[in-house]
Amino acid sequence: MTALAVQAPAPWVGRLIVRAAGRPLLHVATEGAVAPVAAMFTVALECCQDLDQAPGVRPWAGPVDEASVCPSCLRSLRGEPEPAPARLVGSGPDEELPEPGRGRRLWTVPDPRSYAAAPLPAEHGGRPITWSPWTAAPVISCYSSAYEWCGDPGPGEMAGGRQGSPQSTLDPLRRYVAYRCSYCQEMTAYEHVGTDFQPIIHHKSRAPKDSRR
């Protein structure tokens, strides 16, 4: 008599699988989520169920295995708790610094230069905009990700915004996207109009010209 192993179906079967901008792993949308007509959209994910915080995503129709799926999405599907954060443990007693004038000389290392973050527009056309958190911008191989002003190699950061509702005729849904340099904070926000992106605001760089070249 031969024992037959019964393999349970993958926990993401029947769910919408998406790829999020700037994230290498695939993600699983919450139950009942479907892919809308737009090429890039925002849906609640198993690892980020707050729609206001969910990233922009694209549907994924390729192969899916456990190694390619976000671990937080898998834990949520299986009802498993998130792991406890790692706790730093000292490797030994603290090293005593030499007294001034004895032993080796101490040098002060200056803090890396940083610039105030460019603010996203809170409204456009008299109506408020809801923005997602800043995430790493995707890298497109045929375009340079370096910033012309400061010369930072990039990639920078992007955030998605929305305004109104797809069910409203008085306040229709409008989508926005913003890009900024994570070093000098040069930032431009655009409104998505049809297949074009129209700039609505631009913040000049806070850094000196060519400061990262």
Secondary structure in CASP SS format (residue, H / E / C, confidence):
PFRMAT SS
TARGET T0000
AUTHOR 0000-0000-0000
METHOD secondary structure of the structure
MODEL  1
M C 1.00
T C 1.00
A C 1.00
L C 1.00
A C 1.00
V C 1.00
Q C 1.00
A C 1.00
P C 1.00
A C 1.00
P C 1.00
W C 1.00
V C 1.00
G C 1.00
R C 1.00
L C 1.00
I E 1.00
V E 1.00
R E 1.00
A E 1.00
A C 1.00
G C 1.00
R C 1.00
P C 1.00
L C 1.00
L E 1.00
H E 1.00
V E 1.00
A E 1.00
T C 1.00
E C 1.00
G C 1.00
A C 1.00
V C 1.00
A C 1.00
P C 1.00
V C 1.00
A C 1.00
A C 1.00
M C 1.00
F E 1.00
T E 1.00
V C 1.00
A C 1.00
L E 1.00
E C 1.00
C C 1.00
C E 1.00
Q C 1.00
D C 1.00
L C 1.00
D C 1.00
Q C 1.00
A C 1.00
P C 1.00
G E 1.00
V E 1.00
R E 1.00
P E 1.00
W C 1.00
A C 1.00
G C 1.00
P C 1.00
V C 1.00
D C 1.00
E H 1.00
A H 1.00
S H 1.00
V E 1.00
C C 1.00
P H 1.00
S H 1.00
C H 1.00
L H 1.00
R H 1.00
S H 1.00
L H 1.00
R H 1.00
G C 1.00
E C 1.00
P C 1.00
E C 1.00
P C 1.00
A C 1.00
P C 1.00
A C 1.00
R C 1.00
L C 1.00
V C 1.00
G C 1.00
S C 1.00
G C 1.00
P C 1.00
D C 1.00
E C 1.00
E C 1.00
L C 1.00
P C 1.00
E C 1.00
P C 1.00
G C 1.00
R C 1.00
G C 1.00
R C 1.00
R C 1.00
L C 1.00
W C 1.00
T C 1.00
V C 1.00
P C 1.00
D C 1.00
P C 1.00
R C 1.00
S C 1.00
Y C 1.00
A C 1.00
A C 1.00
A C 1.00
P C 1.00
L C 1.00
P C 1.00
A C 1.00
E E 1.00
H E 1.00
G C 1.00
G C 1.00
R E 1.00
P E 1.00
I C 1.00
T E 1.00
W E 1.00
S C 1.00
P C 1.00
W C 1.00
T E 1.00
A E 1.00
A C 1.00
P C 1.00
V C 1.00
I C 1.00
S C 1.00
C C 1.00
Y C 1.00
S C 1.00
S C 1.00
A C 1.00
Y C 1.00
E C 1.00
W C 1.00
C C 1.00
G C 1.00
D C 1.00
P C 1.00
G C 1.00
P C 1.00
G C 1.00
E E 1.00
M E 1.00
A E 1.00
G E 1.00
G E 1.00
R E 1.00
Q E 1.00
G C 1.00
S E 1.00
P C 1.00
Q C 1.00
S C 1.00
T C 1.00
L C 1.00
D C 1.00
P E 1.00
L C 1.00
R E 1.00
R E 1.00
Y E 1.00
V E 1.00
A E 1.00
Y E 1.00
R E 1.00
C C 1.00
S C 1.00
Y C 1.00
C C 1.00
Q C 1.00
E C 1.00
M E 1.00
T E 1.00
A E 1.00
Y E 1.00
E E 1.00
H E 1.00
V E 1.00
G C 1.00
T C 1.00
D E 1.00
F E 1.00
Q E 1.00
P E 1.00
I E 1.00
I E 1.00
H E 1.00
H E 1.00
K C 1.00
S C 1.00
R C 1.00
A C 1.00
P C 1.00
K C 1.00
D C 1.00
S C 1.00
R C 1.00
R C 1.00
END
